[in-house]
Amino acid sequence: MMMKTGCILFLLLLVSLVEVNCSRNFTIDYDNNTFLKDGKPFRYISGSIHYNRLSQSHWKTRLLMMKSAGLNTITTYLPWNYHEPKPGVYDFTGNLDVFRFLDLANSLDLPVILRVGPYTCAGWDFGGLPGWLMSADNITVRTNDPVYMTAVYSWLDYILPKIHSVLYENGGPVISLQVENEYGWFGKCDHVYMRNLRDRLRLHLGPTVVLFTTDGSNDNAIECGKIEGVYATVDFALTDFPEKAFAPQRKVEPKGPLVCSEFYVEGLIDCWGRNFSTLNYQQVAQSLDIILAYGANINLYMMVGGTNFGFYNGGLDIESYYNPVITSYDHDSPITEGGKITPKYLAIRKVIQKYTSGILPPVPPSVPVYAYGGVTLTQGPNIFESLKTLSPNPVKSQYPVNMEKVGQYYGFILYRHTTTSSIYNATLQVPFIRDRAHIFINKELICIIDGGETNCHVTVFKVGQDMDILVENQGRLNAGIQMIFNKKGLIRNVTLDGKIVRHWTIFPLNLDLCNPATPFSKTKDSGHIPGFYFGNFQLPSTLEEPQDTYIDVQHFRKGQLFINGVNIGRYWPWKGPQVTLYVPKSVLKPYPENNIVVLFELDHSPCDFNGCSIKFVDEPKLNKTVLLTPRIRDVLITKQ
């Protein structure tokens, strides 16, 4: 009897699963140029939101804002490097819990377009590819290179079975997945690579899920990125002529829905040393209206601003110079980095309402922000005084090697050579620094090398003295053919008066290990040496819970900022345009607990031994005017 009952329950479960698959489906109706959702015509009006650029505490708030704007779908990336920080080590906890994010979207009846890569671009370090790929001697990313594909298959074989469970047809929110990203712009046109990606997705996700590619509205680009069995879509900026913008898609997809997978409603990706980019909201609304009237499906990029926390900002090759992306990914988005509703949001919402049956939900309030005021800082150890703490296991090497070779994928690394003979008035040549270096002789700063600079004058280098080269990885290129050369640190041999410098000790630096409670012996700095500054503060007792804030570091020059052990990101107010850093409430501790601020300042500090301060404010400053030149060089500092 029990066996019979068990069989009946199993059959009922099987029937229910079949019913889910039959009643939930998302397909393409080529004859009628539309998508079908559960058998009915469906036109998506989507917006991009990057869960990886938001605190988990704000995911639902931002999703509700998107829904109130009239969006019926959302789009997000799945950055590989965010979830596999080391080979074979996966992390989906806390802010990395993408499946909780997808569950939230599903609970709000927001279908999800998931862009799984493995390359995703988006102004993110290495376009979402893991930095550890660069530890290989010979690898060509975004091609069918066997070294690269071995890592790609390992990642896809891990993540795709998990995604299968959240497909729309299986009760989840994911209606379609993008293969790679704008591959037609990369310059390789490796269709074997693209087909292998397609086949891997089909292997794990099945034959019915909608797969698509995205390329620029350009015949050459879309033909390079197009592969059989995957629907081709385009992306473009504001336009008054949708028939022209969609013409390349219609060339390769004569039937099927018109799709703009990235309709740019924000400014350009912002880089240090370049003016903050904006886009007029009235022009955005006008162009959006034209495209929706044309009957197209659309994804607004970006709908929600965010933050490149930690070391995750990317870099761009502009006019043959490397330009690191700023920490903020506000992007002049309709919903700002801090969750503020803007006139652009309201204008977009007004247009979407014209094409939506029913009344839209009311506009939610902007996220509250609090100005906590000034915080006094005290000077802590410099980089040399904290070296044993930050790098307990240095590596010996005959020649310098890139940081990935020693297991350091982000942040900073220090190379040390101890001379065995005295040298006077010599030229130190350090080619291919990636990306920026402070050079010291006997712990005295002699120069800062940034970008195209390679030479540094050495006046005196005596027997037994150390030459230290502190290198900052400022973020890997996230787009373009140059991203295949994304190794960081010292990439070539260092020469002194034309002779190769041998015998190095390499210190991978883990800034997370710096603790204000760790004792150290303070030595008198000769000039500025990169080092740490500490402060602590309490939130007001009147606050029921912490609120978001911005931290103003305008009196400092360049460095990395941590609050309560969380790496908030890079600051560089001297170069601009970003002056403040966004701090989500989830980072802060409520009254009466202490909140600890740590700055790792590289170039200059206004502090003396009596301390100095930074300030928490309630308004961002992202638009400091900068000199708009192809490249803004740092001041070369010489001490000898």
N, C-alpha and C positions, 0 to 999 in steps of 0.2 A: 504493500500500500504506500509506504514512504517513497519507494522508488518511482511508483506511478505518479505520485504528487510532485516529486522532483522533476520528472520529465515534463509534466504539464507546465510548471513554473518556467522551465527552460524555454519551452515553445512560446509561452506568452512573452518572455523577454526578447526572444528572437523576432517575434512579430512586431513588438514595439520598436525595435531597432530598425526593422525594414520600413515601418511607417515613418520614422524620423527621416530616413534617407529618401523616401518617396515624396514626403511633404516639403522637405527643405532642399532646395537646389538652386544653384546660380549658374546660368549658362549664357551662351551667345546665340541670338537669333540673327543669323547673317542675312536672311531674306528681308527682314524688316528693320535692319540696321539698329538693333537695340539689344540690351541685356535683358534676360528674363530672371526674375527672382520668384521662386515658387511658381513658375509658369506664367507669371504676369510681367508685362513690360516694366522695366525699372531703369530710371536715369539717375545716376548718382551725382550728388553735389557734395563733394568731399573736401576735407581740410587736413593739412599735415600737422601732426603733433608728434614730438619725439619724447617718448617716455623716459629715455636715457638722459634727457636734458632737464628733467623736472624731478622735484622731490616727490616721493610716493604720496606724501600727505596732500599734494595738490592735484593728483591725477583726476579725481572725480570732479573737483571744482572746474578744471579746464574742460573736461568732457561735457559738462553741463553747459558751459559757456558756448561751446561749439554747437551743441544741440539747439540752444536758444537762438543762435544765429541762423538757423534753418538748415544746417548741414544734416544730411541723412546718412552719411558715411564718414569714416575717418581713415587716414593713411598714416602708417608709421614704418620706420626702418627697424631692422634687427641687426645691430652692429656686432659682428663676430668678435672683435677684440674686447668688447665690453663684457662678454660672457665666457671667454676662454683666455684669461690673462696669461696663462702659461700652457704649454702643450699638454693636452689631456686633463687640465684642471678647469672645471666648469663652475660658474657661480650664477645662481638665479635667486639670490636672497635679497631682502630689503628693496632698495631702489632698482635692483636688477631683476626683480620678479616680473618679467614680461607677461607671464601667464595670469598673474593677478590683474595686470593692466587690461589684458584681453577679456578677462571675466567681467571687469567693471564695464567695459564697452558693451559687452553682451547684455549685461543687466540693464543698460540704458537704451537697449535696442539700437545700437550703433554698429552696423556692419563694418568690418575692418579689411582694408587693402594692405597686405603685408609685403613689404619689400625686403626679401630675405638675402639678397646679395648673391654670392658672398661679399662682393664689393658694393658699397652703398653711397660713397661720396659724402655729401651733406656738410662740408666744412669740418668734418670729424677726422681725428688723427688717422692717417693712412686710409681714409675712406672706409673705415670699419675693419680693415684687414689687421691681423695681430702683428705687433712689432716684432715678435719672436720669429716671424718668417725670415727676417733679415739676418738671423744668425747663420743661415745657410750660405755656403760660399758661392754657389751658383744657383740662382733662382730668378725666374721671370714671372712676376705676378700677372694675373689676368690673362693668362695664356694656357695652353695645354701642356705646359712644362710639367714633367712628372713629379718634381720635388714639390711644386706648388699644388698640383692636383691631389697628391697624397694627403696633404694637410686639409685641403678643401673637402675631399670625400670623408675624411675622419669627422670633420665638423658637421657636414650635412647628414651623415649617417647617425649622428648623435641627436641633432635638433629636429630633423624632419619627422621622425616618428612621434615626437611630442606635439609638433604642429598639426599632424594628422588628426589628433583628438580634438582640436579646436577649429577644424574646418566647419563651415556653415552647414554642410550636408550631414555633419556628425553632431549637430547641436551647438556648435561654437559660433563665433562671429566672423571668421576669416572667409571672405567670399572669393578672393583671388590673390595670387602671389606673383611678384615681379622677379624675373630672372635677370641677374646682374643689374647694371644701372648705366644707362647712356653709353653703352659699349661702342657705339658708332663714333664717338668723339675720341676714343682712346688711341686709335692709330695703328692697331694691330690686325683687326678683322679676322680673328682666329675663329672661324665658324665651327671647327672641331671642338674647341673649348666650349663654345656656347651650346652646342648640341649635347655635349657631355653633361653640362649643368642641367639642361632640360630633362635629359634621360634620368638623372639622379632624382630630380624632383618628382617625375612621374613614377619612378620605382617606389618611392615612399608615400606619395600622396594619392596615387591612383590616376586613372585615365580621364576622369571627368572634371577635376578642379580646373578653373580658368587660370592659365599662365599667360603672362604678357611681358613685353619688353617696353622700355621707354628710351626714346632718342630725341635729339633736337629736331626741330621742324626744318629738315634739310635732307635732300634726296640721298646724298652720299652717306650721311650719318645713319639714316634709318635703314638703308639697304645693307650697311655694314653690320648693324645690330640685329637685323631680322633673321629669324630661324623658323624652319617649318614647324607647324604645330603649336606655335606660340604667337599670340595676338600682338601685333605691333601698334604702339601708341606713340604720341609725340608730346613734347613740352615746348612752351614758348612764353614770351612776355606779353605785355599789353598789346592789343591789336584792334583795329577797326575793320579788319578784313579776314574774317574767320575762314572763308573759302580758300584763301591763299595759305593761311597757317596750317590748315588740315590737308592741303594738297599732297604733301609727301606721304602722309598716312594713307590717303586714298589710292596712291600709286601702288602701294604694296598690299593694301587691304581694300579692294574695290567694294567689298560688302562688309557690313558689320557696324557697330556703334562708333561714332566719332568720340575720341577720348584725348583730352589734354591731361596727362598725368602730373604735370607740374605747371600750373598757371601762376606766374610770379606776381604776387600782390605785395611783396616787400622790396626792400632795397637789396643791393648786392651784398655778398658776404664781406664782412668788415675785417680789415687787417690793421695791425698796429702801424701807425705812421701815415694813415690815410683817413680822410674825412669820413664821418659816419654817413652811410648811404640811406636815403629815404625815397619814398614813392608817393606821389600825390593821391590822396584817397578818392578824390572826385574822378580822376582819370581811371583808377582801379574800378570803381563802381560802373563807370560808363562802358569800359571794355568787357567787364563781367556780364553786364546786361546784354551786350551784343552776342556774346558767345552762348549764353543760355537761350536767347531767342533763336539761335541757329540750331538748337536742339542737341548740343554736345554734352557729354559727360565731362566733369571737370574736377580737378583736385587743386585747391588753393594752397600754394606753397609760399611762405609758411603761414598757417593760420594762427599758430601759437608759438610765441617766442620761448626761448629756453636759455640754458647756461652750459658752457663747456667746462664743467667742473674738473678739478684735478689737472691732469696733463692731456686731456682729450681733445684740445683744439687742433685743427688741421693747419695746413699751410697752402699757399697758392704761388705758382710761378707766374709773376706779372712782369712783363717787359724784361724777361730773362733774369729777374731777381727773385729770390725767395722772400715771401711775405707771410709771417705767421698770423693766423686768425686770432682775433681778440677773444677774451674769455666769454663775453656776452654773446649769445645768439638771439638777441632781441630782434634784430633784422628788420626793425620798423614794422613788426607784425601787427595784425589787427588786435590780437591779445598779446600784451607785452610780456617780456621776460618775467616781470613781477606780477602778472595777472591783472593788469589794468585794461578796462574796456576803453577803446579809442574811437575817435570819429570814423576811422577806417572800418572798424567793426560794425558800427551803426549803419554806415553807408552800404556795406556788403549785405547786411541783414535786410535792409530795405529792398535791395534788388532781389534777393532770394525769395522774399515774401511774395513777389509778383508771380513766381513760378511754383508756388507751393499751395496746395489746397489746405484750408484750415488756418487757424490762428497760431502763430509761433508762440512758444513759451516766453514769458516776460524776460527782459534783459536782467541778468543777475548783477549784483553789485561788484565793483572791483575788489580785489583782495586787499584787506587792510595792511598798512605798512606803518612801522613805528620807528621814530628817531630816538635811539637810546642815549645819544650824546657821546661825549668824549671818553676815551679810555687811555690811561697813562701806561706807557710802555717802559720797560727797563731793558738795558742791553745785556744780552746773554753771550754765549760763546761764539767765536768766529769759526769759520770752516775748519781751520787747523786744530783748534782746541776741541772740536767735537768729532774729529775724523775717526777716532777709534770707535766711537759710539755709532756713527752713521755707517761705517763700513768695517765691521769686525773681521772680515775675511777678504783682504785684498788679494789680487792676482798678480803673479810675476809673469812678465812677457819680454822676450827679446826685442820685439817691436810693438808699437801701439796697435791695438785692434779696436774695431768698432764696438760700441757699448753692448750691442745685442749678443756679441760673442761671449761676453762674461755674464750674461743673464740679466742685464739692465736694459729694460725696454722703454722706459720713460724717464723724464726728469734730468738728473745731473750725474756726472761722472768726473773723477779727478785722476789725471795721469801725472806720475812723479818720476823724475830722473835725478839721480845724485851724481854729480860730476866727479871724475877722478883726476881732472887736470884743470888748471885755471885758464880762463878765457877772458879776453878784454876786447871791447869795441867790435863785437861780432853781430852778424845778421842772423836772427832766428827766423826760419821760414817754416810755417805751419800750414800747408796746403789742405784744401778740402775739409775745413772745420765745419762740422754740422752740429749746432748751428752758430754758437756764439761762445767765445772763450775769454776767460781772465787768465793772464799769464803772470806768474810770480817767480822772482829769483830771491832765494833766501827769505821767503814770506813777505816780500815787498812787491806790490803790484807794479809791473812795468808797462803793461798795455792791455787793452781790450780789443779783441779781433772779432769783427762781425761781418758776415756776408763775404763780399769779394776781397776783403783785406787778407793778406797772407804773411806779411813780414812784420817783425818786431825787432827793435834795436836793443842789444844787450851790452851794457857798458862794462859791468864786472860780474863774473861768475867764477867764484873761487872754489878750490878743492874742498869737497865735503859738503858743499851747499846743494840745496834742492832747487830744482826747477819744477814748479807745479803748474799744470794746465787744467783749469776747471772748465768743463764744457757743459753747456746747457742744450739739451734737445728741446727746441722750441715748438715741436709739433711736426709730424710728417706731412709731406704733400698729400693732399686728398684727391687730386685730379690731375689729368694730363699724363703724357708719356714719360715725363721725368720722374713720376712716382715709382718707377721700377728701380730707381737709384736712391732708396730711402733709408740707407744705413745711417746711423748717427754716431757722434763722437769724433774721434780722430780716424780718418779714413785712409790717410796715406802717411808715409814716414815723415818724421820731423828732421830738419837739417839745421845745423849750426855752423855757419861759415862754409856751407856746401857739403859738410860731412853728416852722414846719417847718424842720428842719435839712437843708441841702443841701450837696452837694459832699463825697463820701466816697471814700476809698481802701479797697478791700476786699482782704484778704489771706486766701486759702484756705491753710490750714495743713496741711502734710504732715509729721506727726510722725516718719515713717520716716526723714526726712532728718537728724534730730538724731544726731550722732555724737560720742562722748566725745573723739575725737581732734581735733575741730574747734576751733581756738583761738578765744577770745573775750576781750573786755575786761570784767572784773567791775566792776559799779558797786554802790554801797551801796543796798540795797533800802529803800524807805520803806514800812514795813509789808510784808506778804507779797505778793509778786507771783508768779503761776504760773510755774513753772520746772522744770528738769530736775535729777535726782539720779542719780549713776552709782555703780556698784559692780562688782567682778569677783571671781570665786572659781573654785577648782578642785574637781573631784570627788575623793573619796578614791582613792588609788592602789590600794586593795584591791578596788574594784569592777571586775568584769570588763566591765560595761557600765552606762550610766546607768540610774537607776531613777526612777519617778514621784515627785513630791513636792508639797508645798503650801507656798505662801509667805504668811507672816503679816505683814500691813502695818498692824497695829492702831494703831501710833503715828502713822501718817499719817492724813489726813482724806479726801481725794477725789482721784482722778486715773486715769491710765492706766499700765499696766505692760507693759514689753517685756523679753524675755530673748533674747539673741542675735539681735536684730532681729525676733523674732516677737511680734506684738501679742497678749499673753495675755488682756487684757480690762480692764474697769473695776474699780476698787476704791472702796469708800465705807464703811469700817468704822465711821465715826462714826454713820452712819445705820442700818447693819445691814439684814438679819440676817447677811449674809455678811461674814466677817472674813478668811478665807484664800482664795487663788486656787489652783486646780489647775494643775499644770505637768506635762505628759506628758514621758516620757523622751526622746521624739524631738526635743525642743527643746534638750536639754542636750548638751554636748560632753564626751567622755570625758577622763580624766586623760591627759596633763598639760596639755591645752588650757585656755585661759581662757574662762570663761562671763561674759558682760556683762549686767548688770541695769541697766535705765533706768526711772526713775519720772518721769512728768510730773505733778507735784503742783499742784493748783489752789488749795486753800483755806488750808492750814496745814502747816507742816513743823516737826518737833521738832529739825531739824538747825540747828547753827550752822556757822561756817566750819571747825570741827574735825571735822565729819562726824557721822554717826549710822548706824543699822543697821536692817536688816530680818532676818527669820529664816525659814529653810526647816524645816518640821516634817513629821511623818508622819501627822498626823490633821487632817481638815478641821474648820473651825468655821463652820457655816452657820446656826446657830440662836441668835445673840446676841439676847437679849430686847430688843424695841423697844416704844415706846409705841404701842399700837394705836389710832390715831385716823384719821379720814378722810384727813387730810393732815398730814404733818410738815413744817413750814416751816423753811428754813435761817435761821440767825441773820443778821439784816441788819447788815452791817458798814459803819460810817461813819468816815471819816478827817478830814472837814472840819468 
